[in-house]
Amino acid sequence: MRHERHGIGAALVRHVVANARAGLEELIAEVLPENVPMLTVFERSGCPMRTRHEGQVVHVTLGLN
């Protein structure tokens, strides 16, 4: 895809995390296991991260405290 690997996902995650910290304790995302670039973005977010695999989905929880 033309727009992949330009840091757009990382920028969006940083923006969402910064705004969510004002009133949320955690963010939850569902990611396909083969979407390694997005899982890497979450890992590099600087937030504590938990994952749980359920079928064909990875549930990602980012702590915001």
TORPA-4810 file (N, C-alpha, C, O; in nm, 3 decimals):
<nodes>
NODE_1_0.083_-0.118_0.000_0.000_0.000_0.000_0.088_0.125_0.000_0.197_0.127_0.056_M
NODE_2_0.039_0.224_-0.062_0.113_0.348_-0.081_0.139_0.425_0.048_0.241_0.493_0.060_R
NODE_3_0.049_0.415_0.145_0.060_0.496_0.267_0.120_0.419_0.383_0.130_0.473_0.494_H
NODE_4_0.161_0.295_0.363_0.219_0.216_0.471_0.364_0.254_0.493_0.435_0.297_0.402_E
NODE_5_0.407_0.236_0.619_0.547_0.258_0.657_0.590_0.405_0.652_0.707_0.435_0.629_R
NODE_6_0.495_0.495_0.673_0.527_0.638_0.677_0.506_0.697_0.816_0.518_0.818_0.834_H
NODE_7_0.475_0.613_0.915_0.458_0.661_1.051_0.320_0.713_1.084_0.300_0.772_1.190_G
NODE_8_0.224_0.693_0.994_0.088_0.745_1.018_0.024_0.674_1.137_-0.038_0.738_1.222_I
NODE_9_0.038_0.541_1.143_-0.020_0.465_1.254_0.040_0.505_1.387_-0.031_0.520_1.486_G
NODE_10_0.172_0.522_1.390_0.240_0.562_1.514_0.193_0.701_1.558_0.171_0.724_1.676_A
NODE_11_0.179_0.792_1.463_0.133_0.927_1.496_-0.009_0.923_1.550_-0.040_0.994_1.646_A
NODE_12_-0.095_0.842_1.492_-0.233_0.831_1.540_-0.238_0.772_1.681_-0.314_0.819_1.765_L
NODE_13_-0.156_0.669_1.706_-0.154_0.608_1.839_-0.105_0.709_1.941_-0.163_0.719_2.050_V
NODE_14_0.000_0.785_1.911_0.048_0.888_2.003_-0.061_0.990_2.033_-0.079_1.030_2.148_R
NODE_15_-0.134_1.032_1.931_-0.240_1.131_1.948_-0.354_1.074_2.035_-0.401_1.141_2.127_H
NODE_16_-0.395_0.954_2.006_-0.505_0.892_2.082_-0.463_0.872_2.227_-0.540_0.903_2.319_V
NODE_17_-0.342_0.821_2.250_-0.293_0.799_2.387_-0.288_0.930_2.463_-0.334_0.937_2.577_V
NODE_18_-0.234_1.035_2.402_-0.224_1.164_2.470_-0.361_1.217_2.510_-0.376_1.271_2.620_A
NODE_19_-0.459_1.203_2.425_-0.593_1.251_2.456_-0.667_1.159_2.552_-0.744_1.206_2.635_N
NODE_20_-0.645_1.030_2.540_-0.716_0.934_2.625_-0.669_0.942_2.770_-0.746_0.913_2.862_A
NODE_21_-0.545_0.981_2.791_-0.493_0.989_2.928_-0.572_1.087_3.014_-0.566_1.079_3.137_R
NODE_22_-0.643_1.178_2.954_-0.721_1.277_3.029_-0.838_1.213_3.104_-0.886_1.272_3.201_A
NODE_23_-0.884_1.094_3.062_-1.000_1.039_3.130_-1.012_0.888_3.129_-1.106_0.833_3.186_G
NODE_24_-0.919_0.820_3.064_-0.927_0.674_3.056_-0.809_0.609_3.126_-0.703_0.669_3.139_L
NODE_25_-0.829_0.487_3.170_-0.721_0.411_3.232_-0.649_0.320_3.134_-0.532_0.286_3.153_E
NODE_26_-0.720_0.280_3.026_-0.659_0.191_2.928_-0.728_0.204_2.793_-0.843_0.249_2.783_E
NODE_27_-0.655_0.164_2.691_-0.709_0.155_2.555_-0.706_0.010_2.515_-0.612_-0.062_2.548_L
NODE_28_-0.808_-0.034_2.444_-0.815_-0.172_2.397_-0.830_-0.171_2.246_-0.914_-0.099_2.191_I
NODE_29_-0.750_-0.251_2.179_-0.756_-0.261_2.033_-0.761_-0.408_1.995_-0.711_-0.495_2.066_A
NODE_30_-0.821_-0.435_1.882_-0.822_-0.569_1.825_-0.744_-0.563_1.694_-0.775_-0.482_1.606_E
NODE_31_-0.643_-0.649_1.682_-0.552_-0.647_1.568_-0.540_-0.788_1.513_-0.536_-0.885_1.588_V
NODE_32_-0.534_-0.799_1.381_-0.510_-0.930_1.321_-0.366_-0.971_1.350_-0.276_-0.886_1.345_L
NODE_33_-0.342_-1.097_1.381_-0.207_-1.141_1.416_-0.103_-1.114_1.308_0.014_-1.092_1.339_P
NODE_34_-0.145_-1.115_1.183_-0.050_-1.090_1.074_-0.017_-0.942_1.056_0.069_-0.908_0.975_E
NODE_35_-0.084_-0.854_1.130_-0.057_-0.711_1.121_0.057_-0.675_1.218_0.039_-0.598_1.312_N
NODE_36_0.172_-0.732_1.190_0.290_-0.712_1.275_0.329_-0.565_1.285_0.367_-0.520_1.393_V
NODE_37_0.322_-0.487_1.177_0.358_-0.345_1.191_0.272_-0.272_1.295_0.325_-0.190_1.371_P
NODE_38_0.143_-0.300_1.301_0.057_-0.232_1.399_0.087_-0.283_1.540_0.086_-0.204_1.634_M
NODE_39_0.113_-0.410_1.555_0.149_-0.464_1.686_0.279_-0.400_1.734_0.295_-0.372_1.853_L
NODE_40_0.371_-0.377_1.642_0.498_-0.311_1.676_0.474_-0.167_1.718_0.538_-0.119_1.811_T
NODE_41_0.383_-0.098_1.651_0.348_0.040_1.690_0.299_0.042_1.834_0.341_0.127_1.912_V
NODE_42_0.212_-0.051_1.870_0.162_-0.057_2.007_0.276_-0.087_2.105_0.283_-0.026_2.211_F
NODE_43_0.365_-0.180_2.070_0.478_-0.214_2.156_0.568_-0.094_2.181_0.622_-0.078_2.290_E
NODE_44_0.584_-0.010_2.080_0.673_0.107_2.090_0.603_0.232_2.142_0.663_0.339_2.146_R
NODE_45_0.477_0.219_2.182_0.400_0.336_2.226_0.448_0.394_2.358_0.417_0.509_2.390_S
NODE_46_0.524_0.317_2.434_0.568_0.364_2.565_0.470_0.331_2.676_0.496_0.360_2.792_G
NODE_47_0.357_0.272_2.641_0.256_0.233_2.739_0.275_0.086_2.776_0.317_0.006_2.692_C
NODE_48_0.245_0.050_2.901_0.247_-0.091_2.935_0.145_-0.164_2.847_0.033_-0.118_2.829_P
NODE_49_0.185_-0.278_2.793_0.100_-0.349_2.696_0.077_-0.493_2.739_0.170_-0.564_2.778_M
NODE_50_-0.049_-0.534_2.730_-0.086_-0.674_2.750_-0.153_-0.723_2.622_-0.225_-0.647_2.557_R
NODE_51_-0.129_-0.847_2.586_-0.195_-0.905_2.469_-0.263_-1.035_2.508_-0.220_-1.106_2.600_T
NODE_52_-0.369_-1.064_2.436_-0.443_-1.190_2.455_-0.488_-1.235_2.316_-0.555_-1.161_2.244_R
NODE_53_-0.451_-1.356_2.281_-0.490_-1.410_2.151_-0.623_-1.484_2.165_-0.640_-1.567_2.254_H
NODE_54_-0.715_-1.452_2.077_-0.846_-1.517_2.079_-0.888_-1.543_1.934_-0.928_-1.450_1.864_E
NODE_55_-0.878_-1.667_1.892_-0.910_-1.699_1.753_-0.814_-1.629_1.659_-0.693_-1.642_1.672_G
NODE_56_-0.868_-1.556_1.566_-0.788_-1.485_1.467_-0.766_-1.338_1.502_-0.741_-1.256_1.414_Q
NODE_57_-0.775_-1.305_1.631_-0.761_-1.167_1.674_-0.664_-1.160_1.793_-0.663_-1.249_1.878_V
NODE_58_-0.584_-1.055_1.796_-0.502_-1.025_1.912_-0.566_-0.906_1.982_-0.582_-0.799_1.923_V
NODE_59_-0.603_-0.925_2.108_-0.658_-0.816_2.187_-0.540_-0.747_2.256_-0.466_-0.810_2.331_H
NODE_60_-0.523_-0.620_2.230_-0.413_-0.542_2.285_-0.471_-0.443_2.385_-0.565_-0.370_2.354_V
NODE_61_-0.415_-0.441_2.504_-0.455_-0.344_2.606_-0.335_-0.259_2.642_-0.231_-0.311_2.683_T
NODE_62_-0.349_-0.129_2.626_-0.245_-0.034_2.663_-0.284_0.037_2.791_-0.391_0.098_2.799_L
NODE_63_-0.199_0.031_2.892_-0.223_0.103_3.016_-0.188_0.249_2.998_-0.087_0.282_2.935_G
NODE_64_-0.270_0.338_3.051_-0.250_0.482_3.032_-0.206_0.555_3.158_-0.182_0.675_3.153_L
NODE_65_-0.195_0.486_3.269_-0.157_0.554_3.395_-0.012_0.587_3.398_0.037_0.643_3.496_N
</nodes>
